[in-house]
């Protein structure tokens, strides 16, 4: 299908600090049924994401599967920046979802290791497919506590939050290209979440 000069791939994003000082981040896009090359969503969605993390960070972060769980390790070391329990996968004709629960890692506040959830989702609606990457209930080490200072918020926003957003948007754009065979310039749209502070 020819690409118009004004055609862009819209990726939506919201990234907020909630009142309990946990981070909620979600990026998503909608793929129109008419441009899909593959009739079914790829079951290797999580593997695609993990490969993207390794490639996008120039192997600085190396996801490793250990005892069924997943560890985001720094270089070739045993230091895990983020550790997740084994993935829980749900699938049916209309949706596909992979959920990882945080179980520890250097970048998580002590005492808050069991709260975070990471979710990859593909849901069909009206013939289209909405793909989303969601991080919820995450308490980053950089924020320090349930009452982070302004300096800590700015530090987190300019480093970890920014990197996560960019990496995720690139993943969604690459996934769109893989599924449709079309490479489009990306337009990011922000959606606010009531009760949260943009971060």
MARDREN-189578 format. One record per residue: residue in one letter; x, y, z of N, C-alpha, C in turn. Coordinates in steps of 0.1 Angstrom, whole numbers, plus 5000, padded with zeros to 4 digits. Each point is the difference from the previous one (the first is absolute). Example, Ala and Ser with C-alpha at 12.3 -4.5 7.8 and 13.67 -1.06 7.14 Angstrom:
REM residues 2
A513249435078499150125000500950125000/S499650114993500950115000499250115008/
END
This chain:
REM residues 199
X500849885000499250125000500950135000/X499850094991500850124999499950085013/X501050075004500050095012499950144995/X499050075006499850144997501050085007/X500350124994501050095006499750045014/X498750025003499550045013499749895010/X500249884996499649885008501049985011/X499549985012500849985012499449885008/X500949945008499649905009499850065014/X498750005005499750065012500349915012/X500850045009500349925012499650085012/X499149955008499550075012500949975012/X500150105009500849975012499550085012/X500049935011499850075013501049945010/X500650095008501049975009499950095012/X499549945011499650095012500549945013/X500250095010500249965013498750015008/X499649885005498750005007500150055015/X498950035006500150055014500749915010/X500149874997500749915009501549994997/X500450094990501450014996500549884992/X499049934994500449904990499850054986/X500849954991500050044986499049924992/X499250074992499249934990500450054986/X500349914991500550034987499349914990/X499450064989499449924990500250074986/X500449924991500150054986499349904991/X499350054990499149914992499850064986/X499649914991499750044987498949914994/X499350044990498949934994500549964986/X499849884996500349954987498749974993/X499850074989498849974992500049874993/X498949935001499949864994500450004986/X499750114992500350004986501549994997/X500950055009501450004996500849895006/X499349915008500749885006500549914989/X501249955001500549904991499849865006/X500049995013499849875006498649995006/X499449884998498649995005499949995015/X501149955007500049985014501150085006/X499850045013501150075007501149905004/X501350044999501149905002500049965015/X500049875002500149955014501350035007/X501050044992501350025006500250155004/X498950065004500050155003501050035011/X500149925010500950035011501549994995/X500249894992501449984995500450124991/X499050054992500350124991500450125009/X499350025011500350115009501449995006/X500349885005501249985007501250014990/X499849964988501150024990500250144997/X498850084999500150144998500850075011/X499749965012500750075012501549984998/X500449884997501549974998500650084989/X499250014989500550074988500050155002/X498950055005499950155002500950065010/X500549925010500950045010501549974996/X500249954988501349964995500649895009/X499249915005500349895009500550045014/X499850135003500350055013499149925010/X498749994997499049925008499849874992/X500249895007499849874994499049925008/X498849994994499049915007500449865000/X499849935011500449865002498949935006/X499749884995499049915006500749915010/X499550015013500649935011498949935008/X500049875001499049935007498650044997/X499850024987498750044995499750155001/X500750075008499850145002501050084990/X499950135000500750084991500850115008/X501350014997500850105007500650104989/X499950135003500650094991501450035006/X501049944994501450015006500850104993/X500950065008500950104995501249934994/X500250024987501149944992500149855003/X501149955002500149855003500149975014/X499650095009500149985014498749935005/X500149965013498849945007499150105006/X500450134999499150115006498850014992/X498849985006498750014994499550145003/X499750084989499450135002498549985003/X499449914994498649975002499849854999/X499349945010499849855000498549985000/X499649904992498549974998499849855003/X498949975005499649865002499649944986/X499849874999499749954987498750064993/X500050024987498950074994498749925000/X498950075002498749944999499450044987/X499649914992499550024986498549974999/X499250094995498649974997499850034985/X499349914994499750034986498649944996/X499350074991498849954994499950064987/X498949974992499950064986500050155000/X499750075011499950144999501150085008/X500849925007501050075008501249915003/X501150075003501349935004500650085010/X500449945012500550095011501149925007/X501250075002501149945008500250095012/X500049955012500250075012501249955008/X500950105004501149975008499950075013/X500249935011499950075013501450025005/X500350135005501350035005500349925013/X501249955001500449925012501350065006/X500550114994501350065006500850074989/X501250035004500950074991500550135005/X501250044995500750115006499250134998/X499250014990499350134997498650015007/X499849915009498750005008500350035014/X499150095006500150035014499949875009/X500950005010499949885009498650015007/X499449885002498749995006498850024990/X500450034988498950024990500249914988/X500749895002500449914989498849924995/X499049985008498949914995498850084994/X500250134998498850084996499950014985/X501150014993500050044986499449894990/X499450054990499549914989500450064987/X500449914991500350044986499249914991/X499350074990499049934992500150044986/X500149894991499950024986498649954995/X499350084993498649964996499750034985/X499349914994499550024987498549965000/X499250104997498549975001499350054987/X499249914995499250034988498750075004/X499750104991498750075003499650064986/X498849954996499550054987500849974988/X500849895001500949964989501450065001/X500250105008501350065003500749935012/X501350035001500749945011500750125008/X499850005013500750105008501149935008/X501250054998501249945007500450105011/X500349955012500450095011501149935008/X500850095006501149975009499750085013/X499849935011499550065012500949965012/X500450105008500749985012499250075011/X499749925011499150065010500649965014/X499750085010500349985014501649995002/X500750074992501549995000500550115009/X500949965010500650105009501550004997/X500450104992501450004996501050045011/X501249955000501050045010500350145000/X500050064987500350144999499150105007/X498749955002499050095007500349995015/X500649895005500450005014499049965010/X498850055000499049975010498650044995/X499149995010498650034996499850154999/X501050085004499950144999501350064993/X500149974987501250044993500250154999/X501250055001500350144999499850044985/X499950134998500050054986501249964992/X501250015007501249964993500049854995/X499549925009499949864996499049984989/X498950075000499049994989500650044987/X500750115000500750054988501049904995/X500849955009501149904997499449884993/X498949955006499349884994499450034986/X499450124999499450044987501050014989/X501250055003501050024990500849884997/X499949905008500949884998499149884997/X499649935010499349874999498750014993/X499250105003498750024994500150034985/X500950094997500250034986500549884992/X501049935005500549884993498949904998/X499249975010498949904999499150044989/X499650135000499050054990500649994986/X501250044998500650004986500149854995/X500549915009500249864996498749944997/X499050035008498649944997499450054987/X500150134998499550054987500749944988/X501349995001500749934989499649864998/X499749935011499649864999498649994993/X499150095003498750004994500150044985/X500950094997500250044986500649884992/X500949935006500749894994499049884998/X499149985010499049904999499050034989/X499650124999499150044989500749974986/X501350034999500749984988500149854997/X500249925010500149854998498649944996/X499050055006498749954997499450044987/X500350124996499350064988501050024988/X501349995003500950034989500150144996/X499550095009499950154997500850075010/X500950094996500850085010499550144999/X499450055011499550145000500750085010/X500150134998500550095010499050005012/X500550015012499249995012499650145006/X498750015003499550115007499549965014/X500650055010499749975014498950095005/X498949945005499050085007499949975014/X499850105009500049985014498650005005/X499749915009498749995007500250015015/X499350095006500250025015499149915007/X500449975012499349915009499650085012/X498750005003499550085012500649945013/X500450095009500649965012501549975000/X500650024988501449985000500850124995/X501350005004500950114996500849954988/X500050074989500849964989501549995003/X500649904996501449985003500849944989/
END
